[in-house]
């Protein structure tokens, strides 16, 4: 793909993950990128909603409405905001238009190298400039986010200007992407430094949008031969399931890999 860079060493990987991090306005190193790590470089940026097939765009409202209906009393984090409910639904496995991202390049590296069964495949880190992506938002959404002094949305910022999924698509005919921070649902969300991308319509694809805006992203291809070195160094840096998935399941996954021989 265009904008692909194949890294050959750990040192080269560090340099590319933290490229363009210097922010002159803050006089600090603050990366404008968010990251998504995948174990297979050919894995598409398809949402879980798209993967259910059929007329998935029409099913979106039904899925979310019924999730809210049957989840009453089981969660208190969402409140009444549709956007918090959407984040809760994604977090618990409901098909949605959201895609998972992280502010942490090392968390993204973890997901690209966590499955030992796929170490024969080249992995990938998607890197998207979420700061510059706000330049392509409809004016009303741009104003809302800039008045907040932020580059990502929360339910509190989005609710006053867009109360429904349908309203997003009504801002403009041309698709756009926005980034949404979820509430701190649990330690997993917090420890993974997580956020979501969301397209303005359910059938719009992030890949198509990025293809039309090639200056906003790049992909780091991780050769299979480099995965073990990355994995061992992440483990030493404590970027493991024990931290990212707090609980017995995370501990077990971490120990299983730690004691697996190549």
C-alpha positions as a printed Julia matrix, in Angstrom:
262×3 Matrix{Float64}:
   0.0     0.0    0.0
   1.05    3.63  -0.4
   2.54    5.16   2.74
   3.95    1.79   3.84
   7.34    1.66   5.5
   8.92   -1.68   6.32
  11.06   -1.42   9.45
  13.95   -3.84   9.81
  15.26   -3.15  13.31
  13.99   -2.24  16.77
  15.87    1.06  16.56
  14.27    1.99  13.25
  10.87    1.09  14.66
  11.32    3.46  17.63
  12.29    6.31  15.35
   9.27    5.87  13.1
   6.77    5.36  15.92
   7.74    8.69  17.44
   8.22   10.7   14.26
   6.9    14.28  14.22
   6.42   14.23  18.0
   7.94   17.64  18.69
   5.21   20.23  19.25
   6.63   23.75  18.91
   3.51   25.36  20.35
   3.94   23.44  23.61
   7.71   23.07  23.53
   7.1    19.41  24.38
   7.16   16.02  22.68
   3.48   15.29  22.05
   2.71   13.0   19.13
  -0.25   13.96  16.92
  -0.76   10.3   16.01
  -2.93    7.49  17.3
  -2.06    3.86  16.64
  -3.69    0.54  15.8
  -1.64   -2.66  15.83
  -2.6    -5.76  13.84
  -0.83   -9.1   13.63
  -1.43   -9.34   9.85
  -0.45   -6.45   7.58
  -3.26   -7.38   5.18
  -5.99   -7.16   7.82
  -8.5    -4.54   6.73
  -9.79   -1.54   8.66
 -13.3    -2.95   8.76
 -15.6    -2.3   11.69
 -17.26   -5.13  13.59
 -20.57   -3.85  12.22
 -19.39   -4.31   8.64
 -18.23   -7.84   9.41
 -21.73   -9.1   10.26
 -22.59   -8.71   6.56
 -25.94   -8.18   4.96
 -27.58   -4.77   5.17
 -25.47   -3.95   8.23
 -25.98   -0.18   8.03
 -29.72   -0.6    8.59
 -29.09   -3.0   11.48
 -26.97   -0.54  13.45
 -29.87    1.27  15.12
 -31.6    -2.02  16.01
 -28.45   -3.45  17.57
 -27.8    -0.42  19.72
 -31.43    0.09  20.7
 -31.76   -3.52  21.88
 -28.4    -3.4   23.64
 -29.6    -0.43  25.66
 -32.95   -2.1   26.3
 -31.54   -5.35  27.64
 -28.56   -3.8   29.44
 -30.56   -1.55  31.75
 -29.46   -2.1   35.32
 -26.25   -3.87  34.28
 -24.14   -0.76  33.78
 -24.06    2.72  35.23
 -21.18    4.19  33.23
 -23.14    5.14  30.11
 -25.79    7.36  31.65
 -28.19    8.61  28.98
 -25.68    9.65  26.33
 -25.9     7.7   23.09
 -22.16    8.13  22.58
 -21.29    6.58  25.93
 -23.68    3.72  25.19
 -21.96    3.21  21.84
 -18.58    3.02  23.58
 -19.92    0.58  26.19
 -21.4    -1.58  23.44
 -18.11   -1.67  21.52
 -16.21   -2.45  24.7
 -18.42   -5.47  25.35
 -18.37   -6.89  21.84
 -21.51   -5.53  20.17
 -20.97   -4.87  16.44
 -20.61   -1.09  16.0
 -19.14    1.44  13.57
 -16.28    2.12  16.0
 -12.67    1.0   15.58
 -10.25    0.68  18.51
  -7.15    2.88  18.66
  -4.63    3.85  21.3
  -2.51    6.88  22.04
   0.32    4.49  22.97
   2.54    3.12  20.2
   3.68    0.39  22.58
   0.14   -0.76  23.28
  -0.35   -0.97  19.51
   2.86   -3.01  19.26
   1.49   -5.35  21.91
  -1.57   -6.14  19.81
   0.59   -6.69  16.74
   2.77   -9.23  18.6
   0.56  -10.82  21.28
  -0.49  -13.94  19.34
   2.38  -16.39  19.03
   0.4   -18.49  16.55
   0.74  -15.72  13.98
   4.42  -14.88  14.3
   4.93  -16.19  10.76
   2.92  -13.25   9.39
   4.14   -9.71   8.89
   2.3    -7.32  11.22
   1.43   -3.65  10.89
   1.0    -0.5   12.95
  -1.45    2.01  11.51
  -0.52    5.58  12.47
  -3.15    8.29  11.93
  -2.75   11.99  12.6
  -5.87   12.57  14.68
  -4.96   16.22  15.27
  -4.95   17.17  11.59
  -8.02   15.03  10.94
 -10.09   17.66  12.75
  -9.44   20.06   9.86
 -11.86   17.97   7.78
 -14.75   18.0   10.24
 -17.93   19.93   9.43
 -17.76   23.47  10.75
 -20.21   22.89  13.6
 -18.19   19.96  14.91
 -14.92   21.85  14.44
 -16.26   24.71  16.52
 -17.43   22.37  19.28
 -14.12   20.59  19.62
 -12.0    23.73  19.41
 -14.09   25.55  21.97
 -13.3    22.61  24.25
  -9.6    23.0   23.42
  -9.35   19.36  22.39
  -8.66   17.23  19.33
 -11.0    14.37  20.26
 -14.63   14.19  21.24
 -16.23   12.99  24.44
 -19.93   12.42  25.0
 -20.11   15.74  26.85
 -18.71   17.64  23.86
 -20.65   15.74  21.2
 -24.1    15.57  22.8
 -25.0    19.27  22.37
 -24.25   19.28  18.64
 -25.11   15.7   17.57
 -27.65   13.72  19.54
 -27.92   10.72  17.22
 -25.98    8.58  14.77
 -28.17    9.79  11.95
 -27.37   13.42  12.7
 -23.67   12.84  11.99
 -24.39   11.92   8.39
 -26.59   14.99   7.98
 -23.77   17.48   8.59
 -22.36   16.99   5.1
 -22.63   14.59   2.19
 -18.91   13.82   2.13
 -17.87   11.27   4.79
 -15.63   12.33   7.63
 -13.89   10.69  10.56
 -13.87   11.74  14.2
 -12.14   10.35  17.26
 -14.09    9.63  20.42
 -12.72    9.05  23.91
 -14.8     6.58  25.93
 -15.62    7.0   29.6
 -13.29    5.12  31.95
 -15.41    1.97  31.88
 -12.82   -0.19  33.59
  -9.07   -0.59  34.07
  -8.71   -2.12  30.63
  -9.82    1.09  28.88
  -7.56    3.17  31.11
  -4.46    0.99  30.86
  -4.74    0.61  27.09
  -4.9     4.42  26.65
  -7.83    3.73  24.37
 -10.0     5.77  22.05
 -12.22    5.04  19.05
 -12.5     6.24  15.48
 -16.01    6.77  14.14
 -17.09    7.47  10.58
 -19.99    9.82   9.88
 -22.06    7.01   8.36
 -22.08    3.3    9.1
 -21.13    2.3    5.54
 -18.27    4.79   5.13
 -14.86    3.16   5.47
 -11.86    4.66   7.2
  -9.5     3.15   4.63
 -11.26    4.97   1.79
 -11.15    8.21   3.75
  -7.44    7.82   4.52
  -6.73    6.99   0.88
  -8.23   10.38   0.0
  -6.06   12.04   2.68
  -2.67   10.31   2.33
  -0.86   13.02   4.28
  -2.69   11.98   7.46
  -1.4     8.45   7.9
   1.39    5.97   7.44
   1.77    2.24   8.08
   4.75    0.53   9.67
   5.17   -3.0    8.37
   6.66   -5.3   11.01
   8.46   -8.27   9.44
   7.75  -11.6   11.07
  11.44  -12.07  11.89
  11.31   -8.98  14.11
   8.27  -10.0   16.16
  10.09  -12.02  18.82
  12.54   -9.22  19.58
   9.68   -6.74  19.86
   7.69   -9.1   22.02
  10.52   -9.78  24.45
  11.38   -6.1   24.8
   7.72   -5.17  25.37
   7.52   -7.82  28.07
  10.61   -6.39  29.74
   8.99   -2.94  29.56
   5.89   -4.37  31.29
   3.63   -3.92  28.23
   1.83   -7.22  28.77
  -1.63   -8.72  29.23
  -1.04   -8.63  32.99
  -1.16   -4.82  32.76
  -3.42   -4.25  29.75
  -6.05   -6.84  30.72
  -6.13   -6.69  34.54
  -7.44   -9.89  36.05
  -6.83  -13.62  36.01
  -7.29  -13.97  32.23
  -4.61  -11.39  31.54
  -2.2   -12.95  34.01
  -2.72  -16.38  32.45
  -2.15  -15.1   28.91
   1.03  -13.31  29.97
   2.43  -16.36  31.79
   1.58  -18.69  28.92
   3.62  -16.63  26.49
   6.41  -15.95  29.0
   7.05  -19.66  29.38
   6.57  -20.63  25.73
   9.75  -21.61  23.92
  10.4   -20.74  20.29
